[in-house]
Amino acid sequence: MNLDISKRLKGKAKIEKEKETVKPTVINDHLIRLQLRSIDIIEVDNLYALDRLQKLQLDNNIICKIQNLDHLVNLKWLDLSFNLIERIEGLDKLTKLTDLSLFSNLITTLSGLENLHELNVLSVGQNQIMEYQEAIKYLFNHKNKLQVLKMADNPFFKTKESEYRQFAIAFLGNLKYLDYELIDDETREKAIEKHKEELQEQEQAKNTEANEELEKQTDPALKEARIECTIQMVQKIIQEDEDSKMLEALQKFQEIFQPFEQNIDEHTTKYQAEMKMRNKEKINTLIYCEQVLREAEKEAEKESIKLIEAFKSKRKHKFRQVDQLEDKDEDVDLDEFEFELLEDIRSLEDELLGVEMKLSEALQTSTGEFQEKIKKILEEMKSKTATFIKDVQEEMEQFNAALRVHAYAEFERVSSLTEDQNSELQEQMTDGMILLMEDRDVLTSHLEASKENIDTKIGDKESEINRTLQDDWRQTETRILDQQSSRNRNIIEEIIKTCENFREEIQREFRRRRGDDE
């Protein structure tokens, strides 16, 4: 739309709005499709009874702002083309939206699409978007299922059509149609090759940002319990499994999954609470263990200090005796005094080593008792994990059975349609749904593969959790035992060194008193 014409229309819209806001009156609360095209609507303000609405056409009006639509949570198809909208907003709660047309408006930048994870078709052609790279990267960085994108006829298009096409095809890997032209394999390969380095950088940045965001949101207690992998566990498994993603094209996939998802969330919440409690018990046991060990070490240290101080006092007394005898000019048997003190040092060394030996034995006994307590807690955590995984697998087995019934019923329904009916239906079906409905064997193959893959991956989570818990304890256990071994070795070395220093001091002092000190 020409910008001058748009401005005039917008001016007209403001004037009309001062007179009256157009409010379409609709009372059929069972309506799933509504068409309000080309009737000069300025503001939609009376659709509150239409919660079941799935398709809404508001094109060719003079709407300036997207508003009063956030209650239409079942909306899948929304057409706001040929209006006067400047900003994409008010769509956050329309999480089921798969098809959105904003063709021929006044939009300058893409925004407000962050929550539209099911978005499959997006038309923002003939707007005022100046930078295609910014727009494409926005779509790249947010979760969606975009297969069809229309962005031609924006200001950048005349001079940068080729660059824009290659950039969009390279960065939007799921895209099948760009500006309603099919993307062939050769074109895609060339585009990816051209933007290979930049694409890798963006992928890395995107993954880093996603991990950081998940890190911020994750309950620290879940990390400490080593069970953060249970957050949205099944949902992530489904998203990572190609067969399951294919089955999401079935019309009632989410509707069937929802009650089982709620049950799984309840199992998960209960399991996480139990595991956090057991982990807290484990941490408290470890803290108490280390406190007991430290107290035992302190008591041993006090006893050793007492023995050393007793020796120093005895040494001081012996030298005072020697001094008193020498002051009286009496004969002093220095060799005898030296021998007695050296014997005292030997006794001190034996006593200090004895204290350390008793401490080492006590620490080993205490550590062994605590090891048994921790192992018991780990066994309880392992048992809780097994129960949780079993409950989740049973829920998913029931879900797969229900989904299979729905899938075959859909297949029979589609197969029974006439050629004209089938052709009309295919226009409304996604590519994934069309593929599933083409052949019963293909449908069965996806159902069976999805069931097997999900069951296996859920089972793998049990092994992952148990392995992580065991590895974590093994590291802690090794640390405690290594600390004890290192402490014991250092204390023995310190005892030997201390006693050797005492010997050297005694021998040096007696050499001085004999007058043969060099």
Backbone torsions as a table, in degrees:
resi	resn	phi	psi	omega
1	MET	NA	135.5	177.8
2	ASN	-61.2	136.7	-174.2
3	LEU	-63.2	-40.1	179.6
4	ASP	-62.2	-42.3	178.8
5	ILE	-63.1	-41.2	179.5
6	SER	-60.0	-43.2	-179.8
7	LYS	-62.4	-40.5	-179.7
8	ARG	-65.5	-41.4	179.0
9	LEU	-63.8	-38.5	179.6
10	LYS	-65.0	-40.8	176.9
11	GLY	-61.4	-42.3	177.7
12	LYS	-61.6	-40.1	-179.3
13	ALA	-60.7	-41.9	-179.2
14	LYS	-64.6	-41.1	179.5
15	ILE	-63.7	-45.7	-179.1
16	GLU	-63.2	-36.4	-177.2
17	LYS	-65.4	-33.8	178.1
18	GLU	-63.7	-28.9	-179.7
19	LYS	-81.2	-50.7	-174.7
20	GLU	-166.2	140.0	173.6
21	THR	-90.2	128.3	-179.3
22	VAL	-72.1	123.4	-178.7
23	LYS	-127.0	97.3	178.6
24	PRO	-62.9	128.0	-178.8
25	THR	-94.2	115.7	-178.7
26	VAL	-133.1	129.2	-176.1
27	ILE	-121.2	-4.5	-179.0
28	ASN	-78.1	97.9	-174.7
29	ASP	-77.5	-0.9	176.1
30	HIS	-99.0	-0.2	-177.2
31	LEU	-64.2	133.6	176.6
32	ILE	-113.8	-12.2	176.6
33	ARG	-132.9	137.5	180.0
34	LEU	-143.1	131.1	-179.4
35	GLN	-118.9	117.8	178.4
36	LEU	-128.3	63.7	-173.5
37	ARG	-96.1	144.3	168.2
38	SER	52.8	45.1	177.7
39	ILE	-127.7	26.6	174.6
40	ASP	56.0	38.4	176.2
41	ILE	-70.7	131.5	176.5
42	ILE	-98.2	-41.5	-177.3
43	GLU	-145.4	127.0	177.1
44	VAL	-86.4	124.5	-171.6
45	ASP	-145.5	16.9	-177.1
46	ASN	-146.2	47.5	180.0
47	LEU	-113.8	20.9	-171.8
48	TYR	-69.7	-16.3	179.2
49	ALA	-92.5	3.5	-172.0
50	LEU	-106.1	49.4	-177.3
51	ASP	-64.8	-20.8	-179.1
52	ARG	-84.9	-7.0	-174.5
53	LEU	-57.3	130.2	179.4
54	GLN	-113.9	-25.0	-178.4
55	LYS	-134.6	125.5	-177.8
56	LEU	-134.4	123.4	178.8
57	GLN	-111.4	115.6	179.0
58	LEU	-124.0	26.2	-176.0
59	ASP	-75.5	160.9	177.2
60	ASN	58.1	46.8	172.9
61	ASN	-122.6	-160.5	177.7
62	ILE	-127.4	44.1	178.9
63	ILE	-73.6	128.9	-178.8
64	CYS	-100.8	-22.8	-175.0
65	LYS	-142.2	136.5	176.4
66	ILE	-80.5	115.0	-179.0
67	GLN	-157.1	165.8	177.3
68	ASN	60.4	30.5	177.3
69	LEU	-118.0	-7.0	-169.8
70	ASP	-66.9	-14.0	178.0
71	HIS	-85.5	-9.6	-178.1
72	LEU	-85.1	64.2	-170.2
73	VAL	-70.9	-12.3	178.8
74	ASN	-96.8	2.9	-177.4
75	LEU	-65.1	129.0	178.6
76	LYS	-113.8	-22.9	-172.5
77	TRP	-135.4	119.8	-177.6
78	LEU	-134.2	123.7	179.9
79	ASP	-115.7	111.5	177.1
80	LEU	-120.1	25.6	-177.9
81	SER	-70.6	157.6	178.9
82	PHE	55.8	55.8	173.5
83	ASN	-130.3	-159.8	-177.9
84	LEU	-122.8	34.8	-175.8
85	ILE	-76.9	130.3	-179.3
86	GLU	-101.3	-21.9	-174.2
87	ARG	-142.1	138.7	176.4
88	ILE	-84.4	116.9	-178.3
89	GLU	-156.8	172.1	174.7
90	GLY	72.5	16.1	-178.0
91	LEU	-112.3	4.0	-172.4
92	ASP	-55.2	-36.1	-175.0
93	LYS	-91.1	-2.4	-179.2
94	LEU	-89.0	61.3	-170.4
95	THR	-72.5	-11.5	178.7
96	LYS	-93.4	-0.3	-176.1
97	LEU	-62.6	125.1	178.4
98	THR	-112.0	-24.9	-175.3
99	ASP	-132.4	118.7	-178.0
100	LEU	-131.8	122.8	177.3
101	SER	-116.4	121.5	175.0
102	LEU	-124.4	28.2	-178.2
103	PHE	-59.7	139.8	176.3
104	SER	56.8	67.0	171.8
105	ASN	-130.0	-153.9	-179.0
106	LEU	-120.8	28.9	-176.0
107	ILE	-72.6	132.8	-179.2
108	THR	-105.3	-22.1	-178.4
109	THR	-150.9	151.4	178.5
110	LEU	-83.6	134.0	178.1
111	SER	-163.2	171.8	173.5
112	GLY	71.9	13.1	-178.7
113	LEU	-109.4	9.2	-171.9
114	GLU	-60.0	-33.8	-175.6
115	ASN	-93.6	0.0	-176.6
116	LEU	-88.7	69.1	-174.5
117	HIS	-70.2	-19.4	-179.0
118	GLU	-94.7	1.3	-174.7
119	LEU	-59.1	122.6	-175.7
120	ASN	-113.6	-33.4	-178.7
121	VAL	-128.8	127.8	179.0
122	LEU	-135.3	126.3	177.1
123	SER	-120.4	113.7	176.2
124	VAL	-129.7	27.9	177.8
125	GLY	-69.6	160.0	176.7
126	GLN	53.9	51.6	173.4
127	ASN	-118.8	-149.8	179.9
128	GLN	-120.3	32.0	179.8
129	ILE	-73.8	120.1	-176.0
130	MET	-92.1	-35.9	-174.2
131	GLU	-113.5	106.9	-179.8
132	TYR	-70.8	-33.0	-178.2
133	GLN	-62.7	-44.3	179.2
134	GLU	-61.4	-42.6	-178.8
135	ALA	-66.3	-44.3	-179.1
136	ILE	-66.1	-42.5	179.4
137	LYS	-64.5	-33.2	176.7
138	TYR	-61.4	-46.6	179.3
139	LEU	-66.5	-36.3	179.5
140	PHE	-64.5	-38.3	-173.2
141	ASN	-84.3	-5.6	-179.8
142	HIS	-119.7	144.3	-176.3
143	LYS	-66.6	128.4	174.9
144	ASN	-162.8	177.0	178.6
145	LYS	-120.0	39.7	-172.0
146	LEU	-64.2	120.2	176.2
147	GLN	-119.5	-20.0	-179.2
148	VAL	-130.5	124.2	179.5
149	LEU	-132.8	130.6	174.1
150	LYS	-117.4	114.6	-179.9
151	MET	-137.9	10.0	179.6
152	ALA	-69.2	165.7	175.3
153	ASP	66.9	24.9	165.9
154	ASN	-91.8	167.9	-176.3
155	PRO	-53.2	-33.4	-177.9
156	PHE	-73.2	-18.3	-164.5
157	PHE	-66.7	-38.6	-175.1
158	LYS	-61.2	-40.4	-174.7
159	THR	-99.8	-15.9	-173.7
160	LYS	-130.6	30.8	-176.2
161	GLU	-58.9	-48.6	-176.8
162	SER	-62.8	-47.1	-179.6
163	GLU	-62.4	-41.7	-179.9
164	TYR	-61.7	-44.7	-177.6
165	ARG	-62.7	-46.3	-179.3
166	GLN	-64.5	-40.4	-178.9
167	PHE	-64.6	-45.8	-179.3
168	ALA	-64.1	-44.0	-178.5
169	ILE	-66.3	-38.0	-179.7
170	ALA	-68.2	-43.9	-172.2
171	PHE	-85.9	-26.6	-178.7
172	LEU	-104.4	84.9	-170.5
173	GLY	-62.5	-27.3	-178.2
174	ASN	-88.5	-4.5	-175.9
175	LEU	-64.8	130.8	177.4
176	LYS	-110.0	-30.5	179.9
177	TYR	-130.2	129.3	174.7
178	LEU	-118.1	119.9	-175.0
179	ASP	54.0	39.2	176.6
180	TYR	64.4	20.9	173.3
181	GLU	-110.5	131.1	-178.7
182	LEU	-64.4	135.3	179.2
183	ILE	-92.4	116.4	179.5
184	ASP	-86.8	165.0	-175.4
185	ASP	-60.7	-40.4	-177.9
186	GLU	-63.6	-44.0	179.1
187	THR	-62.7	-41.5	-179.8
188	ARG	-64.3	-44.6	-179.2
189	GLU	-61.3	-42.6	179.5
190	LYS	-64.5	-42.0	-179.3
191	ALA	-64.5	-44.3	-179.9
192	ILE	-64.8	-41.3	-179.9
193	GLU	-63.3	-40.0	-178.4
194	LYS	-66.2	-38.0	-175.3
195	HIS	-108.7	24.0	-173.5
196	LYS	-55.5	-51.5	-175.5
197	GLU	-65.8	-46.0	-179.2
198	GLU	-64.4	-37.6	179.6
199	LEU	-64.0	-42.5	178.6
200	GLN	-63.2	-41.4	178.9
201	GLU	-62.8	-43.5	-179.8
202	GLN	-66.9	-39.0	177.4
203	GLU	-60.9	-45.4	-179.4
204	GLN	-63.5	-44.6	179.3
205	ALA	-63.7	-40.0	179.6
206	LYS	-63.8	-45.3	179.9
207	ASN	-65.3	-40.7	179.1
208	THR	-62.5	-45.0	-179.7
209	GLU	-63.9	-41.2	179.7
210	ALA	-64.4	-42.2	179.3
211	ASN	-65.8	-39.9	179.0
212	GLU	-65.1	-40.1	179.4
213	GLU	-65.6	-42.8	178.0
214	LEU	-63.5	-38.5	179.2
215	GLU	-61.2	-41.5	-179.3
216	LYS	-66.2	-37.8	-174.0
217	GLN	-82.3	-19.5	-174.7
218	THR	-72.6	132.0	177.2
219	ASP	-61.3	122.1	-179.6
220	PRO	-55.1	-33.1	-179.5
221	ALA	-66.0	-30.9	176.7
222	LEU	-69.8	-37.3	177.2
223	LYS	-64.9	-44.2	-179.7
224	GLU	-62.1	-34.9	179.2
225	ALA	-82.3	-3.2	178.7
226	ARG	63.2	36.5	-179.9
227	ILE	-128.1	25.9	178.7
228	GLU	-63.9	-18.3	179.2
229	CYS	-68.9	-11.5	179.5
230	THR	-84.4	-6.9	177.6
231	ILE	-70.0	120.3	-179.6
232	GLN	51.3	37.1	-172.9
233	MET	-58.5	-54.7	-176.5
234	VAL	-67.0	-40.8	179.6
235	GLN	-59.3	-41.5	179.0
236	LYS	-66.9	-40.2	179.3
237	ILE	-62.0	-43.0	179.0
238	ILE	-62.6	-44.0	-178.6
239	GLN	-65.8	-28.7	-178.0
240	GLU	-88.2	-9.7	-177.2
241	ASP	-99.5	121.3	-175.2
242	GLU	-63.0	-40.6	-179.2
243	ASP	-66.3	-40.4	179.1
244	SER	-66.8	-40.2	177.6
245	LYS	-62.5	-36.8	177.4
246	MET	-63.8	-41.4	-178.2
247	LEU	-69.3	-19.0	177.3
248	GLU	-62.5	-16.1	178.1
249	ALA	-70.9	-18.5	177.4
250	LEU	-61.4	137.2	-170.5
251	GLN	-54.9	-40.6	-174.3
252	LYS	-106.8	22.1	-178.6
253	PHE	-55.7	-55.0	-177.3
254	GLN	-65.3	-38.6	-179.9
255	GLU	-62.7	-41.5	178.9
256	ILE	-71.8	-38.0	-176.3
257	PHE	-71.6	-30.0	-171.0
258	GLN	-53.7	-51.7	-179.2
259	PRO	-63.5	-36.2	178.0
260	PHE	-69.7	-36.3	177.2
261	GLU	-62.4	-40.7	178.1
262	GLN	-63.4	-42.9	178.2
263	ASN	-62.5	-41.8	179.5
264	ILE	-64.3	-39.9	177.7
265	ASP	-61.6	-38.8	178.1
266	GLU	-66.0	-44.4	176.7
267	HIS	-60.0	-41.7	-177.7
268	THR	-65.8	-45.7	179.7
269	THR	-60.3	-44.4	179.1
270	LYS	-63.2	-46.0	-179.2
271	TYR	-62.7	-45.4	-179.3
272	GLN	-61.5	-40.7	179.1
273	ALA	-63.6	-43.3	179.6
274	GLU	-65.2	-41.8	-178.3
275	MET	-69.3	-37.2	176.9
276	LYS	-64.2	-39.1	179.2
277	MET	-66.0	-44.9	178.7
278	ARG	-64.8	-38.7	-180.0
279	ASN	-67.3	-37.7	176.7
280	LYS	-62.5	-40.3	177.1
281	GLU	-62.2	-40.5	179.0
282	LYS	-64.7	-44.9	-179.9
283	ILE	-62.9	-44.0	179.2
284	ASN	-63.5	-37.1	177.6
285	THR	-64.1	-42.5	178.7
286	LEU	-64.9	-42.5	179.4
287	ILE	-61.9	-45.9	179.6
288	TYR	-63.5	-40.2	177.9
289	CYS	-57.4	-49.6	-177.6
290	GLU	-67.8	-32.0	176.4
291	GLN	-65.9	-43.6	178.7
292	VAL	-61.6	-43.7	179.9
293	LEU	-63.8	-43.3	179.8
294	ARG	-63.8	-39.5	179.3
295	GLU	-63.8	-41.8	178.3
296	ALA	-63.0	-40.5	178.6
297	GLU	-64.6	-40.3	179.9
298	LYS	-64.3	-41.1	179.1
299	GLU	-64.0	-41.3	178.7
300	ALA	-65.7	-38.8	179.1
301	GLU	-63.9	-41.5	177.8
302	LYS	-61.1	-42.9	-179.9
303	GLU	-64.0	-40.5	179.6
304	SER	-66.0	-42.7	178.6
305	ILE	-61.8	-40.3	179.2
306	LYS	-61.3	-42.3	179.1
307	LEU	-65.3	-42.5	-179.4
308	ILE	-66.0	-42.9	178.9
309	GLU	-63.6	-36.4	178.1
310	ALA	-64.4	-40.6	178.2
311	PHE	-65.0	-44.1	-179.3
312	LYS	-60.3	-39.8	178.7
313	SER	-65.0	-41.2	178.8
314	LYS	-65.1	-41.8	178.9
315	ARG	-61.8	-44.4	179.6
316	LYS	-61.1	-42.2	179.1
317	HIS	-63.0	-40.9	-179.6
318	LYS	-63.2	-45.4	-179.1
319	PHE	-68.0	-31.7	176.5
320	ARG	-65.8	-38.6	177.0
321	GLN	-60.9	-43.7	179.7
322	VAL	-62.7	-43.7	-179.4
323	ASP	-61.7	-41.8	-179.3
324	GLN	-64.7	-41.2	178.8
325	LEU	-66.0	-42.1	-179.6
326	GLU	-66.5	-35.5	179.1
327	ASP	-65.0	-29.5	179.4
328	LYS	-88.7	4.5	-178.4
329	ASP	58.4	29.9	175.9
330	GLU	-88.0	157.9	178.4
331	ASP	-69.7	133.5	-179.7
332	VAL	-120.5	126.1	177.5
333	ASP	-88.1	86.9	-177.7
334	LEU	-61.1	-35.1	-179.4
335	ASP	-61.8	-38.9	-179.1
336	GLU	-67.7	-44.5	178.4
337	PHE	-61.4	-42.8	179.7
338	GLU	-62.7	-44.3	-179.5
339	PHE	-60.2	-44.3	-179.1
340	GLU	-61.8	-43.2	-179.9
341	LEU	-67.4	-39.3	177.8
342	LEU	-65.3	-35.9	175.7
343	GLU	-66.2	-38.5	176.5
344	ASP	-61.6	-38.5	178.3
345	ILE	-65.4	-40.7	179.1
346	ARG	-63.2	-41.6	178.0
347	SER	-64.9	-41.7	177.8
348	LEU	-58.8	-45.3	-179.9
349	GLU	-60.2	-44.0	179.4
350	ASP	-63.1	-41.9	-179.1
351	GLU	-66.4	-43.4	178.6
352	LEU	-62.7	-43.1	177.4
353	LEU	-65.1	-34.3	177.3
354	GLY	-65.7	-41.9	176.8
355	VAL	-60.0	-44.5	-179.4
356	GLU	-65.6	-39.1	-179.8
357	MET	-64.1	-45.2	178.7
358	LYS	-62.4	-40.5	178.3
359	LEU	-62.8	-45.7	-179.0
360	SER	-59.3	-42.5	178.6
361	GLU	-65.6	-40.9	179.5
362	ALA	-65.2	-40.5	179.0
363	LEU	-64.6	-40.8	179.0
364	GLN	-63.0	-41.8	179.4
365	THR	-64.0	-47.5	-179.9
366	SER	-62.9	-44.1	179.9
367	THR	-61.2	-41.9	178.8
368	GLY	-60.2	-41.5	178.9
369	GLU	-64.4	-42.6	179.5
370	PHE	-69.3	-34.7	177.1
371	GLN	-59.7	-41.6	179.2
372	GLU	-65.1	-39.9	178.5
373	LYS	-63.5	-44.1	-179.7
374	ILE	-65.2	-42.2	180.0
375	LYS	-62.0	-36.0	177.6
376	LYS	-65.7	-42.8	177.8
377	ILE	-62.6	-42.3	179.4
378	LEU	-63.5	-37.1	177.0
379	GLU	-64.0	-39.5	177.1
380	GLU	-64.6	-41.2	178.5
381	MET	-65.0	-38.8	178.2
382	LYS	-64.3	-40.9	179.0
383	SER	-66.0	-42.2	177.5
384	LYS	-61.4	-39.7	-179.9
385	THR	-64.9	-43.4	180.0
386	ALA	-61.1	-42.5	179.1
387	THR	-64.4	-44.1	179.6
388	PHE	-61.0	-48.8	-179.2
389	ILE	-61.7	-41.6	178.8
390	LYS	-61.7	-44.1	179.3
391	ASP	-62.0	-43.1	-179.4
392	VAL	-66.4	-42.9	179.3
393	GLN	-62.5	-38.1	178.3
394	GLU	-66.5	-40.7	177.1
395	GLU	-61.6	-44.1	-178.7
396	MET	-69.5	-31.6	176.7
397	GLU	-65.5	-42.6	177.3
398	GLN	-66.2	-39.1	177.3
399	PHE	-61.6	-46.0	-179.5
400	ASN	-62.8	-36.2	177.6
401	ALA	-65.2	-44.3	179.0
402	ALA	-65.8	-39.8	179.7
403	LEU	-65.9	-37.8	179.2
404	ARG	-62.2	-44.0	178.7
405	VAL	-59.5	-46.4	179.6
406	HIS	-63.9	-43.0	-177.1
407	ALA	-62.3	-44.7	-179.9
408	TYR	-69.3	-35.7	177.2
409	ALA	-64.1	-41.8	177.3
410	GLU	-63.2	-42.0	-179.3
411	PHE	-62.1	-44.5	-179.8
412	GLU	-64.7	-39.5	179.5
413	ARG	-63.5	-47.2	-179.1
414	VAL	-66.5	-38.8	-178.7
415	SER	-65.6	-28.0	-176.9
416	SER	-84.0	-6.8	-178.1
417	LEU	-74.1	153.1	174.3
418	THR	-72.1	168.0	-178.4
419	GLU	-60.4	-42.3	179.5
420	ASP	-66.4	-42.2	178.7
421	GLN	-63.9	-40.8	-179.9
422	ASN	-64.3	-41.4	-180.0
423	SER	-63.3	-42.3	179.1
424	GLU	-65.5	-40.1	-179.5
425	LEU	-65.9	-39.4	-177.9
426	GLN	-63.3	-27.4	177.4
427	GLU	-65.2	-27.3	-179.0
428	GLN	-94.7	-12.7	-176.5
429	MET	-88.5	148.9	174.5
430	THR	-75.0	164.5	178.5
431	ASP	-59.4	-39.6	-179.8
432	GLY	-62.4	-42.3	179.7
433	MET	-65.1	-40.1	179.0
434	ILE	-61.2	-43.8	179.1
435	LEU	-62.5	-41.6	-179.3
436	LEU	-66.1	-33.9	-175.4
437	MET	-86.7	-3.8	-177.4
438	GLU	-75.3	-35.0	-172.6
439	ASP	-148.1	128.4	-178.9
440	ARG	-63.9	-37.1	180.0
441	ASP	-64.8	-38.4	177.5
442	VAL	-63.9	-44.0	178.3
443	LEU	-60.2	-46.4	179.4
444	THR	-61.5	-41.4	-179.9
445	SER	-59.8	-44.5	179.4
446	HIS	-66.8	-39.6	179.5
447	LEU	-63.3	-46.2	-178.2
448	GLU	-69.2	-41.4	-180.0
449	ALA	-65.1	-41.2	179.0
450	SER	-61.6	-46.4	-179.8
451	LYS	-59.9	-47.7	-178.0
452	GLU	-65.8	-44.7	-178.5
453	ASN	-62.9	-45.7	-178.6
454	ILE	-64.6	-44.5	179.9
455	ASP	-60.4	-42.9	179.8
456	THR	-65.0	-44.8	-176.8
457	LYS	-69.1	-33.4	175.2
458	ILE	-66.3	-42.7	176.3
459	GLY	-61.1	-36.7	178.5
460	ASP	-62.7	-31.5	179.2
461	LYS	-63.7	-36.1	177.6
462	GLU	-61.8	-46.4	178.5
463	SER	-62.5	-40.9	-179.5
464	GLU	-62.6	-45.3	-179.4
465	ILE	-64.4	-47.9	-179.0
466	ASN	-62.5	-40.4	179.9
467	ARG	-65.2	-42.4	180.0
468	THR	-64.4	-43.4	178.4
469	LEU	-61.7	-43.9	-178.5
470	GLN	-66.8	-43.4	178.9
471	ASP	-62.7	-41.0	-179.9
472	ASP	-62.4	-44.8	179.4
473	TRP	-67.6	-39.8	179.9
474	ARG	-60.0	-41.5	178.3
475	GLN	-64.8	-42.6	179.2
476	THR	-65.0	-45.0	179.8
477	GLU	-60.7	-45.3	179.4
478	THR	-62.5	-40.4	179.5
479	ARG	-61.4	-45.9	-179.0
480	ILE	-63.6	-46.3	-179.2
481	LEU	-66.0	-39.3	178.2
482	ASP	-65.0	-39.8	178.4
483	GLN	-62.2	-41.8	178.9
484	GLN	-65.0	-44.6	-179.7
485	SER	-63.4	-44.1	179.9
486	SER	-65.3	-42.3	178.9
487	ARG	-61.6	-45.5	179.8
488	ASN	-60.1	-44.6	-179.6
489	ARG	-63.9	-44.2	-179.3
490	ASN	-65.5	-39.8	-180.0
491	ILE	-64.9	-43.4	179.3
492	ILE	-61.7	-44.0	178.1
493	GLU	-61.9	-39.7	-179.7
494	GLU	-66.9	-39.7	178.0
495	ILE	-61.3	-48.7	-179.0
496	ILE	-61.4	-43.8	-178.7
497	LYS	-66.1	-42.7	-180.0
498	THR	-61.5	-46.5	-179.5
499	CYS	-67.2	-35.6	177.9
500	GLU	-66.1	-38.8	176.8
501	ASN	-63.4	-40.8	176.9
502	PHE	-60.2	-43.1	-179.6
503	ARG	-61.3	-47.0	-178.5
504	GLU	-62.1	-40.3	179.2
505	GLU	-63.6	-44.0	179.8
506	ILE	-62.9	-48.4	-177.6
507	GLN	-64.5	-39.4	179.5
508	ARG	-65.2	-40.9	-179.7
509	GLU	-65.3	-40.5	-179.5
510	PHE	-73.7	-31.1	174.5
511	ARG	-64.2	-39.3	178.7
512	ARG	-63.1	-43.5	-178.1
513	ARG	-67.5	-28.9	178.2
514	ARG	-80.0	-17.7	-178.7
515	GLY	85.6	11.5	179.1
516	ASP	-106.6	20.0	177.5
517	ASP	-79.9	125.8	-177.5
518	GLU	-71.9	NA	NA
